Each structure stands twice: as structure tokens, then as C-alpha cells.
Amino acid sequence: MSKNRTVTVCCPECKKESEFTVWDSINTSIDPDMEAKVRDRSAFLFHCPDCGGETYLDYSFLYHNMDKKLMIQYADTDEAAAEFIGALEESWSTDIFSSLKLLEKLLIFDKGLDDRLIEIYKFIVMLRYRQDRKECNDPVLFFYSDDSGKMAVFIYEDGEYICSSQFSDEVYNDLSLKYADKLPEFHKGVMLADENWAYNFLTGNVDGEE
């Protein structure tokens, strides 16, 4: 079931306090309306009843879809991630995040894609980008798909959009043919598929672990 609690929030605009519902656990199989609210971020939007000011609140929560056997723990700090890992019962294939890539992961899973293959592709794109641009800041890559189904990987530097690399079903199928049989099976416990995992996997560590 979904779990929430009421907290007191100080409006950043008028400095007045009011109540806000914080979600510790969101189960979209039991509360399907929360699925859209997570994706459009309305579940985390604080609206001040006094001045009308709005701000998004960032906090740790558990996203759970029992139908897809998907559990994603979003952690807003490294400490919160470590606390979750220590308390986890090994019962689900789970992803842990300490960054704002939750919506990207949900988009990948919504499209029925393996996020590990997407992370591999993103890492390859990043390597090519760094080779082409010898002097560049740390690029940040995001997978994206629009309403028409077109897919791409966007590259940002210092919060600014730089360029994109088109992604297609053909590219995904090629990745699957090349890497799928080498990927570790989803197992009980914690799994984090990110840039570090992709690096470890592509440099010879089949499990993608340190």
C-alpha cells in the first residue's frame, strides 16, 4: 500500500507555514492515480494556500509497481540511499538512485526497455562525445521519448542542452543482440544500472560490479 504523512512546510515566498502530504511509499498497483502524479511531478508540488507560491519538494520515497515487479527507491541524499540498502529485504529486483533520474528510469520501463542496455548506449555516446570534444565539462546524458514514440539521448553541459543522439528500435535490437546474453540475470536484492555500472560492464566486468 501507499504510505504518506503530513508535514509542515515553510513557503519560500511568504515564509508562512502550512501542511503538505509527503509520500514515503507510492504503490501504483493499489493507487493507480499516483502513477501520473509521479510522472508530472504534481505529487511533489507544494502550493502555498496563503500567497499561491509553488515549489517542488525533493525527498526520498519508494516507488512500487507490483504488476511489473518493479521497485525503485529514490534517495535525495547518499545517506538516505545507504540507509535503504542496509534495510532492504532481498525480495525484488531493485534500483537505487541518489540523483534526479527517476523520471528517466520510469520512462524507460514504461516503454518496456531494459535500462541496462540504455545505460550502455548512453555510455558509448558519452565516450564518442568526449572524443569529439577534447575540452568539455562533465556531460550529463538523458534518455527521452516524445509522444510520437521518437527516442533520443540528450546531452547537457552545465545544465544547458548541447546536442542529441537519435535512438531507435533498430539500435535497441542491435544492443540486445550484442549484449543481452552477457548481462547478469535480474536477481533478488539491489541493482543500480548507471554510468558506473555501464563502465564496469563494458570494461570486462560482466556483472557490472566493482
C-alpha positions in Angstrom: 0.0 0.0 0.0 1.0 3.6 -0.4 2.1 5.4 2.7 2.0 9.2 3.3 2.3 11.6 6.2 1.6 15.2 6.8 4.5 17.6 7.3 4.8 21.4 7.9 6.4 23.3 5.1 7.6 26.9 5.2 6.7 28.7 1.9 9.9 30.0 0.3 7.9 33.1 -0.9 5.9 34.4 2.0 7.6 32.3 4.8 4.3 31.2 6.2 3.9 27.6 7.3 1.2 25.1 6.0 0.7 21.4 5.8 1.8 19.2 2.9 1.4 15.5 2.2 4.8 13.6 1.8 4.8 10.2 0.3 7.1 7.6 1.9 5.9 4.8 -0.4 3.9 5.0 -3.6 2.3 1.8 -4.8 0.8 2.4 -8.3 -0.8 -1.0 -8.4 -3.0 -0.1 -5.5 -3.2 3.6 -6.2 -3.0 3.9 -10.0 -3.8 7.6 -10.0 -0.4 8.2 -8.4 1.4 6.9 -11.5 0.6 10.0 -13.5 1.2 12.3 -10.5 4.7 11.0 -10.1 5.5 11.5 -13.8 4.1 15.0 -14.0 5.6 15.7 -10.5 2.3 17.0 -9.2 2.8 14.6 -6.3 5.7 16.7 -5.1 4.4 20.2 -5.9 3.8 22.4 -2.8 1.1 25.1 -3.3 1.0 27.8 -0.6 -2.6 28.5 0.4 -1.6 32.0 1.6 0.3 33.5 -1.3 -0.2 31.0 -4.0 3.5 30.3 -4.4 4.6 26.9 -5.8 7.7 24.9 -5.3 8.7 21.3 -5.9 9.9 19.4 -2.8 12.7 16.8 -3.1 12.6 13.9 -0.6 13.2 10.2 -0.6 10.4 7.8 -1.4 9.8 4.3 -2.6 8.1 3.7 -6.0 6.5 0.3 -6.3 4.6 -1.4 -9.1 3.6 -4.9 -8.1 2.2 -5.8 -11.6 5.6 -5.1 -13.2 7.6 -6.4 -10.2 9.3 -3.0 -10.2 10.6 -1.3 -7.1 12.6 1.9 -7.3 13.9 3.7 -4.3 14.5 7.4 -4.9 17.1 8.8 -2.4 17.7 12.5 -2.2 21.0 12.0 -0.4 23.7 9.4 -0.2 22.9 8.8 3.4 19.3 8.0 2.5 20.5 5.6 -0.2 22.8 3.8 2.3 20.1 3.6 4.9 17.8 1.9 2.4 20.4 -0.6 1.2 21.1 -1.6 4.8 17.4 -2.2 5.5 16.5 -3.9 2.2 15.0 -7.4 2.3 16.1 -9.3 -0.8 12.8 -9.8 -2.4 12.7 -7.7 -5.6 15.0 -6.6 -8.3 15.6 -3.0 -7.2 17.2 0.1 -8.5 18.6 2.8 -6.2 19.1 6.4 -7.1 20.7 9.4 -5.5 20.0 11.7 -8.4 17.1 13.2 -10.3 16.9 10.5 -13.0 13.9 8.8 -11.6 11.6 10.0 -14.4 14.1 8.8 -17.0 14.0 5.3 -15.5 10.2 5.3 -15.3 10.1 6.3 -19.0 12.5 3.5 -19.9 10.4 0.9 -18.0 7.1 2.3 -19.4 8.5 1.6 -22.9 9.4 -2.0 -21.9 13.1 -1.4 -22.4 16.0 -2.8 -20.4 17.6 0.2 -18.6 20.9 -1.6 -18.6 21.0 -1.6 -22.4 20.1 2.1 -22.4 22.9 2.9 -19.9 25.3 1.0 -22.2 24.2 3.1 -25.2 24.4 6.3 -23.2 28.0 5.5 -22.1 29.0 4.8 -25.7 27.5 8.1 -26.8 29.3 9.9 -24.0 32.7 8.3 -25.0 32.2 9.5 -28.6 31.2 12.9 -27.4 34.3 13.3 -25.3 36.5 12.1 -28.2 34.9 14.8 -30.5 35.2 17.5 -27.8 38.6 17.3 -26.2 37.7 20.2 -23.9 34.3 19.7 -22.3 32.8 19.7 -18.9 31.3 16.6 -17.4 28.4 15.9 -19.8 25.1 14.6 -18.4 23.0 12.3 -20.7 19.3 11.6 -20.6 17.2 9.2 -22.5 14.0 10.7 -23.8 10.9 9.7 -25.8 8.2 12.1 -27.1 4.5 11.4 -27.5 5.1 10.2 -31.1 7.5 7.5 -29.9 10.7 9.1 -31.2 13.6 8.3 -28.9 16.9 10.1 -28.4 19.7 10.6 -25.9 20.1 14.3 -24.9 23.5 15.7 -23.9 23.8 18.6 -21.4 26.7 20.5 -20.1 26.3 22.8 -17.1 22.5 22.5 -17.3 22.5 23.6 -21.0 21.4 21.4 -23.9 24.2 20.7 -26.3 23.1 18.1 -28.8 21.3 14.7 -29.1 21.9 11.3 -30.5 18.9 9.6 -32.1 17.8 6.2 -30.7 15.6 3.7 -32.5 14.1 0.2 -32.1 16.8 -0.9 -34.6 19.6 0.5 -32.3 18.0 -1.2 -29.3 17.7 -4.5 -31.1 21.4 -4.3 -32.1 22.4 -3.6 -28.5 20.3 -6.5 -27.4 21.9 -8.9 -29.9 25.3 -7.8 -28.8 25.0 -7.6 -25.1 21.8 -9.3 -23.8 23.3 -12.7 -23.4 26.2 -11.2 -21.4 24.0 -9.3 -19.0 23.6 -10.7 -15.5 20.2 -12.0 -14.7 18.0 -9.8 -12.6 18.5 -11.1 -9.1 17.0 -10.6 -5.7 18.3 -7.6 -3.9 19.8 -4.3 -5.1 20.8 -3.4 -8.6 22.0 0.0 -9.8 22.3 0.5 -13.5 24.0 3.8 -14.2 27.1 5.2 -15.8 29.5 3.5 -13.4 27.7 0.1 -14.0 28.0 0.6 -17.8 31.7 1.4 -17.5 32.4 -1.7 -15.4 30.3 -3.9 -17.8 32.0 -2.6 -20.9 35.5 -2.9 -19.5 35.1 -6.6 -18.8 33.3 -7.0 -15.5 30.3 -9.0 -16.7 28.4 -8.3 -13.5 29.0 -4.6 -13.8 30.1 -4.6 -10.2 33.1 -3.0 -8.5 
